[in-house]
């Protein structure tokens, strides 16, 4: 099953610094706020005074998966109490569809695992002839989540 079949992939917001009169204060994720052990570090987020607002879908919600599109391409799970943070334009939100019964933490573990990294690299190779340093949204949406699991089950 492809990731786009079970989840919506939402591009992060591009915030613009505000002028003196129309500033809106918000907390934004950064690359260092994504910990390699799959959690968001709220101490490493930045406060931004911006002139535009992120849409509601570009804010974190409990159960979301945030994935950085640049190296090291870490996926993190959004815990309870971590709602409402702005996801920047160099990250995406993977938001599980309501009817899907898979735990979002499985998606995090898949993306951060050696099998997931290999699947993403193979999918990138199919869509491009060079090894990218970024993860295109198309590659992320087209990756097969359960391919390795199905092969392991077929062996036994």
C-alpha positions as CSV (number, residue, x, y, z in Angstrom):
1,X,0.0,0.0,0.0
2,X,1.2,3.4,-0.9
3,X,1.5,6.2,1.7
4,X,-0.9,8.5,-0.3
5,X,-3.6,5.8,0.0
6,X,-3.6,5.9,3.8
7,X,-2.6,9.5,4.5
8,X,-2.8,13.1,3.3
9,X,0.6,14.7,2.7
10,X,0.5,18.4,3.4
11,X,3.3,20.8,2.5
12,X,4.4,23.2,5.3
13,X,3.8,26.9,5.4
14,X,6.1,29.6,4.0
15,X,5.9,32.3,6.7
16,X,7.0,35.9,5.9
17,X,8.3,38.2,8.7
18,X,5.8,40.8,9.6
19,X,6.0,44.6,9.5
20,X,5.6,46.6,12.7
21,X,1.8,46.8,12.6
22,X,0.5,43.5,11.5
23,X,2.6,40.9,13.3
24,X,1.1,37.6,14.3
25,X,3.1,35.5,16.8
26,X,3.4,31.8,16.3
27,X,5.8,28.9,17.2
28,X,7.5,27.2,14.2
29,X,9.3,23.9,14.0
30,X,13.0,23.9,12.9
31,X,15.3,21.2,11.7
32,X,16.9,20.9,15.1
33,X,13.5,20.5,16.8
34,X,13.1,17.2,15.0
35,X,15.0,14.7,17.2
36,X,16.6,11.6,15.5
37,X,14.7,9.4,18.1
38,X,11.4,10.4,16.5
39,X,10.0,13.2,18.8
40,X,9.6,16.9,18.6
41,X,11.8,19.0,21.0
42,X,9.7,22.0,21.9
43,X,12.7,23.8,23.4
44,X,14.2,24.1,20.0
45,X,11.3,25.7,18.2
46,X,11.4,29.3,17.2
47,X,9.0,32.2,17.8
48,X,8.1,34.0,14.6
49,X,6.3,37.3,14.1
50,X,4.8,36.9,10.7
51,X,2.7,39.0,8.4
52,X,0.8,36.0,7.0
53,X,-0.9,33.1,8.7
54,X,-0.5,29.4,8.1
55,X,-3.7,27.5,7.3
56,X,-5.2,25.3,9.8
57,X,-4.1,22.2,8.0
58,X,-0.4,23.4,8.2
59,X,-0.5,23.3,12.0
60,X,0.4,20.1,13.9
61,X,-2.3,17.9,15.4
62,X,-2.0,15.0,17.7
63,X,-1.1,11.8,15.8
64,X,0.5,13.6,12.8
65,X,3.8,12.7,11.4
66,X,6.2,15.5,10.6
67,X,8.9,14.7,8.0
68,X,11.8,16.9,7.0
69,X,12.3,17.0,3.2
70,X,16.0,17.8,3.6
71,X,18.8,15.7,4.9
72,X,18.7,13.9,7.4
73,X,15.0,13.4,6.5
74,X,13.8,12.6,10.0
75,X,10.2,11.6,10.7
76,X,8.7,12.6,14.1
77,X,5.4,11.8,15.8
78,X,3.3,14.6,17.2
79,X,2.3,13.8,20.8
80,X,-0.7,15.1,22.8
81,X,0.0,18.7,23.8
82,X,2.1,19.5,20.7
83,X,-0.8,20.8,18.7
84,X,-0.8,24.1,16.9
85,X,2.8,24.5,15.9
86,X,3.5,25.8,12.4
87,X,5.3,23.3,10.1
88,X,7.7,25.2,7.8
89,X,7.9,24.9,4.0
90,X,10.8,22.4,4.1
91,X,8.8,19.9,6.0
92,X,5.5,18.0,5.4
93,X,2.8,16.7,7.6
94,X,1.6,13.1,7.0
95,X,-1.9,13.1,8.4
96,X,-3.5,9.7,8.5
97,X,-6.9,9.4,6.9
98,X,-9.8,9.0,9.4
99,X,-10.8,5.5,8.2
100,X,-7.3,4.0,8.4
101,X,-6.6,1.7,11.3
102,X,-2.8,1.9,11.2
103,X,-1.0,3.7,14.1
104,X,0.8,6.8,12.8
105,X,3.9,5.7,14.8
106,X,4.3,2.8,12.3
107,X,4.8,5.5,9.5
108,X,7.4,7.2,11.7
109,X,9.3,3.9,12.3
110,X,9.1,3.0,8.7
111,X,10.5,6.3,7.4
112,X,13.3,6.3,10.0
113,X,14.2,2.6,9.5
114,X,16.8,1.2,7.1
115,X,14.1,-0.5,5.1
116,X,12.1,2.7,4.7
117,X,15.2,4.7,3.7
118,X,16.0,2.1,1.1
119,X,12.4,2.1,-0.2
120,X,12.6,5.9,-0.4
121,X,15.9,5.8,-2.2
122,X,14.6,3.2,-4.7
123,X,11.5,5.3,-5.4
124,X,13.7,8.4,-5.9
125,X,15.8,6.4,-8.4
126,X,12.6,5.5,-10.3
127,X,11.5,9.1,-10.5
128,X,14.9,10.7,-11.0
129,X,18.3,9.7,-12.4
130,X,20.3,11.2,-9.6
131,X,20.5,10.8,-5.9
132,X,18.7,13.7,-4.4
133,X,19.7,15.5,-1.2
134,X,16.0,16.3,-0.7
135,X,13.0,14.1,-0.5
136,X,10.4,15.1,-3.1
137,X,6.8,15.0,-1.9
138,X,6.0,12.7,-4.9
139,X,8.5,10.2,-3.7
140,X,7.1,10.2,-0.2
141,X,3.5,9.8,-1.4
142,X,4.4,6.9,-3.8
143,X,6.5,4.8,-1.4
144,X,5.2,1.3,-0.6
145,X,4.8,1.0,3.1
146,X,4.3,-2.7,3.5
147,X,6.4,-4.1,0.7
148,X,9.2,-5.5,3.0
149,X,6.6,-6.9,5.5
150,X,4.8,-8.7,2.7
151,X,8.0,-10.2,1.4
152,X,9.0,-11.4,4.9
153,X,5.5,-13.0,5.4
154,X,5.7,-14.7,2.0
155,X,9.0,-16.4,3.0
156,X,7.3,-18.3,5.9
